[in-house]
């Protein structure tokens, strides 16, 4: 139930002339019209992670230098995408804390700290938080212990909080929520514990839950017959990455996680809907309008928790509303986002499990590629050909830019029984690390998936990319390099050594007439601008 927060009190706001940002829904819908701000996790409801700013461009990016750096206060992986609203930056720190900074100087305005119980569970994923959502005069964050919290944008004080699901059963929230018109959409982590996944909507003023859509259908619901026996009860289907939204269609597009147990499919015969799928939901009711399953009966933990990118373009000579995505399973997909019709698919990275896709987009599985008791070598590894980190779509170049992991693994199957709140894996993997693995940034044609260029990384990345109107693509590496590439050719134009691995997504904003690019490295959030 919504009520008084048990979180710690925020730091007193610093003396500031910065007005309290107010973000009505209309600003979120029209976020492309104000590229000086970054208002949602992926930059817009379309999830392009594209900056319309061009002050930093191919001609001057070599003059980029740190303007200021913010060091997070608690050690841990920094996977946040900051939001910037009218001169205020909001970011999360591990495990579930929120900080507001002056976007021009990095000065702390307020900080809200979430006390975390010593018994908190995070099975199958690190103690991270990927960001906040903003709407009106509130900032929203999900917490590792399974709560959703609304904060006052000006002070960091708690307006309301609600328990989304029981953490002791394995539920957590690590994703950035998605704010719509009067409602907040949030998913759940816990796919390695055999939860039953869901997507929720909450009233942004009160915290009241408006609807819940289960990702694993129960008896009598369409799709339940794709689960043998009662296996649906522990079927997983977590929803741990922020979705996309089409305001004109009023449809949400959400990637769904792996089935449970991860690697032993014998105990869950069938396609296991709606795991490893994208679900298109009516934003007002949560009703399922259509779905597309990328990997039926997934036994490699590839899931579909990748960003579903929305593109408006011509298809066969006619305007079409499209959804494009690079899946962990090494295939690139183009769907009609009004109907879910499969339009096109192609292998974009090394894989050894499928002969390709049939006319309906279903993978033609090569026999003998399932996990086994003895071990089965397959590409890609369970981390996939890409992962949670964001791709970027440029409406200028028509390019889909994605960080790619090329790594195989020996997959093992084990017998397992479900126990509430405990790991429910059914096997594991032995990755082919070192010289047998590498990383890339690929530029794909967004409509065909054809590779335009590639930029080699020394090892498989854990960072996303961002394209800009300045003709650049920003990214980062495990070796600690933050870099800018030519969006047309992939030529490296600038780099900065952050001193530690980057594990986040770039974003950009403009403050006082100056463009900045933001990316974390280690415990630092680096903010870059052109030298004066």
C-alpha positions, 0 to 999 in steps of 0.5 A, spaced: 500 500 500 502 507 498 504 510 505 509 514 508 516 512 506 521 508 510 527 511 506 532 516 509 531 523 509 534 527 503 539 532 504 537 539 505 537 542 498 543 547 497 541 554 496 540 555 488 536 559 484 534 553 479 527 553 479 523 546 480 523 543 474 515 541 472 514 536 466 507 535 464 506 529 459 505 533 453 513 535 454 514 527 454 510 526 448 514 532 444 521 531 447 524 531 441 522 538 440 527 540 446 534 536 445 537 541 450 533 536 455 533 528 456 527 527 459 526 519 459 531 513 460 532 512 452 531 520 450 524 519 448 518 514 448 521 512 441 527 509 444 532 512 439 537 514 444 539 520 439 541 527 441 538 532 436 544 537 438 550 538 434 554 543 437 559 537 438 560 535 431 565 531 427 569 538 426 570 539 433 569 533 437 577 532 438 576 538 443 572 535 448 574 535 455 571 533 462 567 539 464 566 536 471 565 529 474 561 526 480 563 521 484 557 516 486 557 515 494 556 508 494 561 503 491 557 499 486 556 498 478 554 505 475 549 503 470 544 509 470 542 514 465 541 521 468 535 525 466 536 532 465 530 537 466 531 545 465 538 545 468 537 539 474 540 532 473 537 526 476 541 520 477 541 514 481 546 511 485 547 503 487 543 500 490 537 505 489 539 512 491 537 518 487 541 524 487 539 531 484 545 535 481 546 542 478 547 540 470 552 546 469 556 545 475 555 538 478 553 541 485 549 537 489 542 540 490 539 534 494 540 526 495 535 521 497 538 515 500 534 508 501 536 504 507 537 497 504 535 491 509 541 486 510 536 480 507 535 483 501 535 479 495 538 480 488 539 473 485 542 473 478 543 480 477 548 485 480 545 491 485 544 496 480 539 501 478 538 504 471 535 511 472 529 515 474 522 517 471 520 524 471 512 527 470 510 534 473 513 535 479 515 528 481 521 524 480 520 516 480 525 510 482 524 503 483 528 500 489 532 493 489 527 491 495 521 491 490 518 498 492 516 504 487 517 511 490 515 518 488 520 524 490 518 531 490 523 534 484 525 540 488 527 537 495 527 529 494 522 528 500 518 522 499 511 523 496 508 516 496 511 509 496 508 502 494 511 495 495 510 492 488 512 485 490 515 481 495 523 481 495 523 475 499 520 471 493 526 474 489 522 480 486 527 487 485 526 493 481 533 495 477 530 499 471 528 506 470 520 506 470 516 509 464 512 515 466 505 516 461 499 521 462 498 520 469 500 513 470 507 510 471 509 503 468 514 499 471 517 492 470 520 487 475 527 483 476 527 476 478 527 471 472 533 467 475 528 465 481 522 463 478 517 468 479 511 470 475 513 476 471 508 482 470 508 489 468 504 494 472 501 501 472 501 506 478 497 512 479 502 518 479 499 522 484 497 516 489 501 510 488 495 506 487 496 500 482 491 501 476 493 494 472 497 488 472 499 484 466 502 477 467 507 475 462 506 468 464 498 466 462 495 462 467 489 457 466 484 459 461 488 465 458 491 465 451 498 462 451 497 458 457 497 451 453 504 453 451 507 451 458 507 443 460 503 442 466 504 447 472 510 449 469 507 456 468 507 457 475 515 458 476 515 461 468 519 467 470 518 472 464 521 478 468 520 485 465 527 488 467 528 493 462 524 500 460 519 499 454 517 504 449 511 507 447 507 510 441 502 515 444 498 515 437 497 508 438 497 508 445 501 502 445 506 500 450 512 495 447 515 491 453 521 486 452 520 480 456 525 475 459 527 468 459 523 462 462 524 459 468 528 454 469 533 458 465 537 452 462 533 446 463 527 446 458 525 439 459 521 441 465 517 446 461 515 443 454 512 448 449 514 455 446 513 458 453 509 464 452 510 470 453 517 469 455 523 472 450 518 476 446 515 483 445 508 484 448 504 490 445 499 493 451 494 498 451 497 503 456 490 504 459 488 497 461 494 493 460 490 489 455 495 485 450 494 487 443 499 483 440 506 479 441 512 476 437 516 471 440 523 472 438 526 465 441 520 460 443 522 455 448 529 459 450 534 455 453 540 459 453 537 465 457 537 470 451 530 473 453 528 479 450 530 484 455 533 489 449 530 496 447 525 495 442 526 501 438 520 505 434 521 507 427 517 511 422 519 509 415 517 507 408 516 499 407 514 497 400 513 504 398 508 505 404 509 509 410 509 504 416 510 504 423 515 499 425 519 496 431 526 494 430 531 491 435 537 487 435 536 481 440 540 477 444 539 471 440 544 474 434 538 476 430 535 483 428 528 484 427 523 488 423 516 488 425 509 492 424 508 495 431 501 496 429 499 489 428 506 485 430 506 482 423 513 480 422 516 483 416 524 482 416 529 478 420 537 477 419 543 474 423 547 480 425 552 477 429 555 470 430 551 464 432 551 457 431 544 455 434 539 456 428 539 455 420 535 462 420 528 465 420 522 462 417 517 466 413 514 468 420 520 470 423 521 463 427 528 461 428 529 454 425 533 451 430 539 446 429 538 440 432 543 438 438 544 446 440 540 445 447 544 445 453 546 438 455 549 434 462 555 434 458 556 441 455 554 444 448 558 449 445 554 455 442 554 462 440 552 467 443 553 466 450 548 467 455 550 474 455 548 474 448 550 478 442 548 484 445 544 485 452 541 491 456 545 496 454 542 501 449 542 501 441 541 508 438 537 510 431 539 516 427 533 519 423 539 523 420 543 517 417 537 511 418 543 507 422 541 503 427 548 503 432 549 497 437 554 494 441 555 487 440 558 481 444 562 476 440 563 470 445 561 463 445 559 458 451 559 451 453 552 450 456 550 445 461 543 442 463 542 440 471 536 437 474 532 443 479 526 443 483 523 450 484 523 453 491 521 460 493 526 465 493 532 461 491 535 460 484 532 456 479 537 455 474 537 448 471 544 449 469 549 454 467 555 456 462 562 456 461 564 462 457 569 462 452 573 468 455 580 472 453 582 471 446 576 467 444 571 473 445 571 480 442 567 486 442 564 491 436 560 497 435 556 495 429 552 500 424 546 497 421 541 499 416 535 500 420 530 497 415 535 491 412 539 490 418 545 490 413 552 492 416 554 498 414 561 499 418 564 496 424 568 498 430 573 493 433 573 493 441 578 489 445 573 485 449 565 484 449 562 491 451 557 492 457 555 499 454 550 502 450 551 507 444 548 514 442 548 517 435 547 525 435 545 530 430 553 532 430 554 526 426 557 522 431 556 515 435 558 515 442 560 509 446 564 506 451 569 500 453 570 495 458 578 497 458 575 504 460 575 508 454 569 513 452 569 514 445 566 518 439 566 515 432 564 518 425 556 516 424 557 515 417 564 511 417 565 508 424 572 512 424 574 514 431 575 521 432 576 522 440 577 518 446 578 519 453 580 514 458 576 514 464 580 509 468 575 504 469 570 500 465 564 503 462 557 500 464 552 505 462 549 508 456 551 515 453 546 521 454 547 529 452 544 535 454 545 543 453 545 548 459 547 555 458 548 554 451 553 549 451 552 542 449 554 536 454 555 529 453 555 524 459 557 517 460 560 513 467 566 510 468 568 506 474 564 510 480 565 517 476 559 520 472 563 524 467 560 530 463 564 532 457 564 539 454 568 543 448 574 546 451 572 554 452 
